């Protein structure tokens, strides 16, 4: 789950910046990992290991891997959640500022084009004497 542009509304589904191709590749990778884990657990169970033990082992390994990744990314400290939230808010504000700036530039370009069009119409209809004073 990710936060929307204003930071308050939560959006369901994948993050919007992931391309469809990258999203599909990640889904396939997760599916392959899940299938591999299921095969390994089935193999170990066939060789005499208890299912409960195997599931506990997989869960502990997953937690350790996640903790290792968070530690390598520098996100293992207690304030990391708050830091990520602040970064998302900052990124949302940046996107809003870019949108506002783009809309302002487009607005000014449209105004200038309309002014040029009006001046052209004034010259075309012989109203240029009124413009000169």
MDAnalysis code that builds the backbone (N, CA, C; Angstrom):
import MDAnalysis as mda
import numpy as np

u = mda.Universe.empty(399, n_residues=133, atom_resindex=np.repeat(np.arange(133), 3), trajectory=True)
u.add_TopologyAttr("name", ["N", "CA", "C"] * 133)
u.add_TopologyAttr("resid", np.arange(1, 134))
u.add_TopologyAttr("resname", ["UNK", "UNK", "UNK", "UNK", "UNK", "UNK", "UNK", "UNK", "UNK", "UNK", "UNK", "UNK", "UNK", "UNK", "UNK", "UNK", "UNK", "UNK", "UNK", "UNK", "UNK", "UNK", "UNK", "UNK", "UNK", "UNK", "UNK", "UNK", "UNK", "UNK", "UNK", "UNK", "UNK", "UNK", "UNK", "UNK", "UNK", "UNK", "UNK", "UNK", "UNK", "UNK", "UNK", "UNK", "UNK", "UNK", "UNK", "UNK", "UNK", "UNK", "UNK", "UNK", "UNK", "UNK", "UNK", "UNK", "UNK", "UNK", "UNK", "UNK", "UNK", "UNK", "UNK", "UNK", "UNK", "UNK", "UNK", "UNK", "UNK", "UNK", "UNK", "UNK", "UNK", "UNK", "UNK", "UNK", "UNK", "UNK", "UNK", "UNK", "UNK", "UNK", "UNK", "UNK", "UNK", "UNK", "UNK", "UNK", "UNK", "UNK", "UNK", "UNK", "UNK", "UNK", "UNK", "UNK", "UNK", "UNK", "UNK", "UNK", "UNK", "UNK", "UNK", "UNK", "UNK", "UNK", "UNK", "UNK", "UNK", "UNK", "UNK", "UNK", "UNK", "UNK", "UNK", "UNK", "UNK", "UNK", "UNK", "UNK", "UNK", "UNK", "UNK", "UNK", "UNK", "UNK", "UNK", "UNK", "UNK", "UNK", "UNK", "UNK", "UNK"])
u.atoms.positions = np.array([
    [0.846, -1.182, 0.000],
    [0.000, 0.000, 0.000],
    [0.887, 1.238, 0.000],
    [0.543, 2.210, -0.761],
    [1.318, 3.437, -0.859],
    [0.402, 4.620, -0.667],
    [0.992, 5.754, -0.349],
    [0.204, 6.967, -0.128],
    [0.055, 7.734, -1.426],
    [-1.074, 8.378, -1.586],
    [-1.340, 9.171, -2.781],
    [-0.578, 10.482, -2.749],
    [-0.872, 11.360, -3.687],
    [-0.133, 12.624, -3.803],
    [-0.270, 13.506, -2.580],
    [-1.439, 13.571, -1.978],
    [-1.597, 14.467, -0.840],
    [-1.025, 13.862, 0.429],
    [-0.687, 12.564, 0.400],
    [-0.084, 11.930, 1.553],
    [-1.090, 11.341, 2.512],
    [-2.365, 11.656, 2.369],
    [-3.337, 11.153, 3.324],
    [-4.118, 9.971, 2.789],
    [-4.511, 10.004, 1.509],
    [-5.294, 8.902, 0.990],
    [-4.377, 7.748, 0.633],
    [-4.801, 6.549, 0.956],
    [-4.001, 5.371, 0.662],
    [-4.562, 4.715, -0.579],
    [-3.675, 4.297, -1.442],
    [-4.059, 3.659, -2.690],
    [-3.755, 2.173, -2.590],
    [-4.615, 1.371, -3.137],
    [-4.390, -0.064, -3.176],
    [-3.619, -0.421, -4.436],
    [-2.979, -1.571, -4.420],
    [-2.336, -2.073, -5.621],
    [-0.881, -1.679, -5.692],
    [-0.261, -1.932, -6.830],
    [1.159, -1.668, -6.987],
    [1.446, -0.187, -7.008],
    [2.683, 0.139, -6.732],
    [3.106, 1.533, -6.760],
    [2.993, 2.051, -8.189],
    [2.503, 3.274, -8.394],
    [2.225, 3.763, -9.745],
    [3.452, 3.988, -10.607],
    [4.644, 4.098, -10.012],
    [5.809, 4.386, -10.831],
    [6.419, 3.132, -11.437],
    [6.011, 1.956, -10.999],
    [6.535, 0.734, -11.580],
    [5.911, 0.528, -12.953],
    [6.733, 0.246, -13.920],
    [6.199, -0.024, -15.247],
    [5.509, -1.379, -15.226],
    [4.611, -1.577, -16.148],
    [3.884, -2.855, -16.235],
    [4.857, -4.007, -16.448],
    [5.863, -3.767, -17.286],
    [6.836, -4.815, -17.567],
    [7.597, -5.193, -16.294],
    [8.047, -4.191, -15.557],
    [8.792, -4.434, -14.309],
    [7.876, -5.084, -13.272],
    [6.631, -4.651, -13.233],
    [5.663, -5.212, -12.302],
    [5.462, -6.706, -12.580],
    [5.301, -7.063, -13.872],
    [5.129, -8.470, -14.238],
    [6.369, -9.277, -13.900],
    [7.547, -8.704, -14.128],
    [8.792, -9.404, -13.816],
    [8.896, -9.677, -12.321],
    [8.510, -8.701, -11.495],
    [8.539, -8.900, -10.048],
    [7.537, -9.967, -9.619],
    [6.345, -9.951, -10.225],
    [5.341, -10.961, -9.891],
    [5.834, -12.356, -10.254],
    [6.455, -12.497, -11.432],
    [6.984, -13.790, -11.849],
    [8.091, -14.253, -10.916],
    [8.930, -13.328, -10.489],
    [10.022, -13.667, -9.573],
    [9.485, -14.161, -8.237],
    [8.448, -13.499, -7.731],
    [7.835, -13.915, -6.470],
    [7.193, -15.291, -6.622],
    [6.510, -15.505, -7.749],
    [5.890, -16.803, -7.986],
    [6.940, -17.905, -8.058],
    [8.058, -17.647, -8.759],
    [9.117, -18.645, -8.863],
    [9.721, -18.933, -7.498],
    [9.913, -17.887, -6.685],
    [10.465, -18.082, -5.347],
    [9.517, -18.903, -4.490],
    [8.220, -18.615, -4.585],
    [7.232, -19.354, -3.814],
    [7.187, -20.817, -4.253],
    [7.272, -21.050, -5.567],
    [7.272, -22.423, -6.071],
    [8.519, -23.173, -5.607],
    [9.659, -22.501, -5.648],
    [10.910, -23.124, -5.218],
    [10.840, -23.484, -3.736],
    [10.329, -22.570, -2.930],
    [10.189, -22.831, -1.503],
    [9.255, -24.011, -1.268],
    [8.143, -24.059, -1.990],
    [7.192, -25.164, -1.831],
    [7.845, -26.494, -2.208],
    [8.634, -26.504, -3.297],
    [9.320, -27.744, -3.698],
    [10.337, -28.177, -2.654],
    [11.093, -27.209, -2.122],
    [12.095, -27.553, -1.106],
    [11.439, -28.101, 0.160],
    [10.340, -27.495, 0.557],
    [9.626, -27.973, 1.747],
    [9.079, -29.373, 1.502],
    [8.508, -29.601, 0.326],
    [7.981, -30.933, 0.001],
    [9.106, -31.960, -0.013],
    [10.249, -31.600, -0.568],
    [11.385, -32.516, -0.613],
    [11.871, -32.841, 0.796],
    [11.988, -31.818, 1.636],
    [12.456, -32.044, 3.003],
    [11.453, -32.881, 3.785],
    [10.161, -32.652, 3.543],
    [9.132, -33.438, 4.229],
    [9.208, -34.896, 3.784],
    [9.468, -35.124, 2.490],
    [9.606, -36.486, 1.980],
    [10.800, -37.186, 2.609],
    [11.805, -36.401, 2.956],
    [13.010, -36.974, 3.554],
    [12.904, -37.114, 5.070],
    [11.746, -36.766, 5.644],
    [11.531, -37.027, 7.055],
    [11.426, -35.816, 7.956],
    [11.564, -34.616, 7.450],
    [11.449, -33.429, 8.299],
    [9.971, -33.126, 8.547],
    [9.673, -32.612, 9.736],
    [8.291, -32.275, 10.088],
    [7.890, -30.968, 9.387],
    [6.640, -30.924, 8.926],
    [6.134, -29.744, 8.221],
    [6.186, -28.509, 9.112],
    [5.870, -28.658, 10.375],
    [5.888, -27.521, 11.304],
    [7.301, -26.952, 11.399],
    [8.278, -27.824, 11.479],
    [9.674, -27.392, 11.562],
    [10.083, -26.669, 10.283],
    [9.669, -27.200, 9.164],
    [10.027, -26.579, 7.888],
    [9.394, -25.208, 7.734],
    [8.152, -25.085, 8.119],
    [7.486, -23.784, 8.025],
    [8.142, -22.772, 8.966],
    [8.487, -23.218, 10.167],
    [9.158, -22.326, 11.121],
    [10.518, -21.900, 10.566],
    [11.221, -22.832, 9.958],
    [12.519, -22.532, 9.368],
    [12.386, -21.505, 8.238],
    [11.406, -21.705, 7.375],
    [11.184, -20.760, 6.271],
    [10.812, -19.379, 6.814],
    [9.975, -19.336, 7.832],
    [9.563, -18.052, 8.406],
    [10.742, -17.330, 9.038],
    [11.555, -18.045, 9.794],
    [12.723, -17.428, 10.426],
    [13.720, -16.938, 9.381],
    [13.931, -17.746, 8.335],
    [14.852, -17.337, 7.275],
    [14.338, -16.087, 6.574],
    [13.034, -16.014, 6.353],
    [12.449, -14.831, 5.713],
    [12.630, -13.601, 6.580],
    [12.384, -13.746, 7.857],
    [12.543, -12.604, 8.770],
    [13.990, -12.140, 8.829],
    [14.907, -13.093, 8.910],
    [16.325, -12.732, 8.956],
    [16.741, -12.032, 7.670],
    [16.258, -12.524, 6.530],
    [16.583, -11.899, 5.252],
    [16.030, -10.482, 5.167],
    [14.802, -10.315, 5.626],
    [14.192, -8.980, 5.606],
    [14.953, -8.023, 6.522],
    [15.321, -8.488, 7.711],
    [16.082, -7.648, 8.638],
    [17.443, -7.285, 8.048],
    [18.081, -8.238, 7.370],
    [19.386, -7.983, 6.748],
    [19.255, -6.922, 5.657],
    [18.218, -7.031, 4.835],
    [18.017, -6.046, 3.768],
    [17.755, -4.667, 4.353],
    [16.876, -4.598, 5.360],
    [16.590, -3.303, 5.987],
    [17.848, -2.701, 6.604],
    [18.667, -3.539, 7.218],
    [19.913, -3.065, 7.824],
    [20.865, -2.531, 6.757],
    [20.980, -3.237, 5.634],
    [21.860, -2.794, 4.544],
    [21.375, -1.490, 3.933],
    [20.068, -1.282, 3.922],
    [19.513, -0.043, 3.380],
    [19.521, 1.096, 4.399],
    [19.914, 0.789, 5.617],
    [19.931, 1.805, 6.664],
    [18.547, 2.104, 7.211],
    [17.652, 1.140, 7.114],
    [16.270, 1.345, 7.554],
    [15.903, 0.461, 8.746],
    [16.899, 0.035, 9.509],
    [16.611, -0.869, 10.617],
    [16.397, -0.145, 11.945],
    [16.659, 1.156, 11.984],
    [16.492, 1.886, 13.245],
    [15.016, 2.203, 13.479],
    [14.647, 2.516, 14.734],
    [13.235, 2.768, 15.060],
    [12.620, 3.966, 14.342],
    [13.412, 4.937, 13.950],
    [12.877, 6.122, 13.285],
    [12.739, 5.977, 11.774],
    [13.061, 4.799, 11.247],
    [13.045, 4.610, 9.791],
    [11.647, 4.775, 9.210],
    [10.632, 4.271, 9.896],
    [9.261, 4.390, 9.385],
    [8.878, 5.862, 9.242],
    [9.219, 6.651, 10.267],
    [8.916, 8.085, 10.222],
    [9.701, 8.760, 9.100],
    [10.986, 8.386, 8.952],
    [11.823, 8.969, 7.899],
    [11.257, 8.678, 6.512],
    [10.842, 7.451, 6.288],
    [10.262, 7.083, 4.992],
    [8.975, 7.860, 4.763],
    [8.162, 8.005, 5.803],
    [6.932, 8.790, 5.682],
    [7.221, 10.229, 5.304],
    [8.240, 10.811, 5.931],
    [8.609, 12.192, 5.615],
    [9.133, 12.312, 4.185],
    [9.911, 11.326, 3.757],
    [10.416, 11.350, 2.378],
    [9.273, 11.250, 1.370],
    [8.289, 10.429, 1.675],
    [7.132, 10.311, 0.777],
    [6.347, 11.620, 0.728],
    [6.204, 12.268, 1.871],
    [5.517, 13.565, 1.888],
    [6.294, 14.596, 1.077],
    [7.615, 14.601, 1.239],
    [8.464, 15.527, 0.489],
    [8.364, 15.265, -1.006],
    [8.391, 14.006, -1.393],
    [8.260, 13.652, -2.799],
    [6.890, 14.060, -3.335],
    [5.849, 13.867, -2.545],
    [4.513, 14.300, -2.951],
    [4.444, 15.807, -3.132],
    [5.071, 16.549, -2.225],
    [5.090, 18.010, -2.334],
    [5.863, 18.439, -3.587],
    [6.966, 17.760, -3.875],
    [7.746, 18.068, -5.076],
    [6.906, 17.835, -6.329],
    [6.189, 16.717, -6.365],
    [5.341, 16.423, -7.528],
    [4.235, 17.467, -7.672],
    [3.651, 17.870, -6.558],
    [2.615, 18.908, -6.607],
    [3.190, 20.225, -7.111],
    [4.404, 20.575, -6.662],
    [5.042, 21.820, -7.104],
    [5.340, 21.770, -8.606],
    [5.821, 20.617, -9.085],
    [6.076, 20.479, -10.521],
    [4.789, 20.644, -11.320],
    [3.720, 20.032, -10.849],
    [2.432, 20.137, -11.542],
    [1.952, 21.577, -11.565],
    [2.064, 22.264, -10.428],
    [1.639, 23.668, -10.363],
    [2.467, 24.542, -11.299],
    [3.778, 24.322, -11.324],
    [4.646, 25.112, -12.197],
    [4.308, 24.853, -13.661],
    [4.111, 23.600, -14.004],
    [3.757, 23.270, -15.387],
    [2.428, 23.918, -15.771],
    [1.440, 23.838, -14.885],
    [0.140, 24.457, -15.168],
    [0.260, 25.974, -15.311],
    [1.115, 26.602, -14.502],
    [1.310, 28.055, -14.606],
    [1.950, 28.412, -15.940],
    [2.957, 27.660, -16.358],
    [3.623, 27.927, -17.638],
    [2.630, 27.748, -18.777],
    [1.860, 26.691, -18.732],
    [0.863, 26.461, -19.787],
    [-0.145, 27.600, -19.811],
    [-0.574, 28.040, -18.643],
    [-1.516, 29.164, -18.570],
    [-0.957, 30.421, -19.199],
    [0.301, 30.737, -18.915],
    [0.919, 31.935, -19.489],
    [1.099, 31.808, -20.992],
    [1.478, 30.638, -21.455],
    [1.631, 30.429, -22.906],
    [0.296, 30.624, -23.608],
    [-0.770, 30.082, -23.027],
    [-2.104, 30.244, -23.619],
    [-2.495, 31.716, -23.644],
    [-2.239, 32.445, -22.558],
    [-2.571, 33.880, -22.520],
    [-1.809, 34.663, -23.587],
    [-0.521, 34.359, -23.725],
    [0.297, 35.054, -24.725],
    [-0.208, 34.747, -26.131],
    [-0.529, 33.485, -26.389],
    [-1.040, 33.130, -27.714],
    [-2.372, 33.820, -27.995],
    [-3.228, 33.905, -27.006],
    [-4.492, 34.606, -27.188],
    [-4.281, 36.100, -27.438],
    [-3.328, 36.714, -26.737],
    [-3.024, 38.134, -26.955],
    [-2.503, 38.363, -28.363],
    [-1.624, 37.478, -28.833],
    [-1.096, 37.598, -30.197],
    [-2.223, 37.416, -31.206],
    [-3.114, 36.465, -30.943],
    [-4.254, 36.259, -31.830],
    [-5.143, 37.492, -31.879],
    [-5.416, 38.091, -30.730],
    [-6.240, 39.305, -30.692],
    [-5.565, 40.458, -31.428],
    [-4.250, 40.582, -31.275],
    [-3.531, 41.643, -31.990],
    [-3.579, 41.387, -33.497],
    [-3.459, 40.143, -33.903],
    [-3.551, 39.807, -35.311],
    [-4.929, 40.115, -35.871],
    [-5.966, 39.815, -35.093],
    [-7.328, 40.138, -35.530],
    [-7.533, 41.645, -35.625],
    [-6.948, 42.385, -34.685],
    [-7.075, 43.846, -34.704],
    [-6.418, 44.416, -35.955],
    [-5.249, 43.915, -36.325],
    [-4.561, 44.380, -37.527],
    [-5.361, 43.972, -38.764],
    [-5.878, 42.766, -38.753],
    [-6.639, 42.250, -39.901],
    [-7.890, 43.079, -40.177],
    [-8.553, 43.512, -39.135],
    [-9.796, 44.275, -39.304],
    [-9.559, 45.786, -39.281],
    [-8.312, 46.186, -39.336],
    [-7.993, 47.603, -39.431],
    [-8.170, 48.355, -38.135],
    [-8.084, 47.688, -37.044],
    [-8.218, 48.356, -35.748],
    [-6.856, 48.705, -35.145],
    [-5.806, 48.622, -35.915],
    [-4.470, 48.924, -35.400],
    [-4.330, 50.397, -35.053],
    [-5.101, 51.283, -35.690],
    [-5.054, 52.721, -35.354],
    [-5.546, 52.927, -33.931],
    [-6.527, 52.142, -33.513],
    [-7.037, 52.277, -32.130],
    [-5.982, 51.809, -31.116],
    [-5.179, 50.847, -31.500],
    [-4.157, 50.323, -30.601],
    [-3.024, 51.330, -30.465],
    [-2.668, 52.061, -31.543],
    [-1.566, 53.017, -31.503],
    [-1.920, 54.280, -30.757],
    [-3.146, 54.531, -30.607],
    [-3.524, 55.704, -29.827],
    [-4.049, 56.746, -30.638],
])
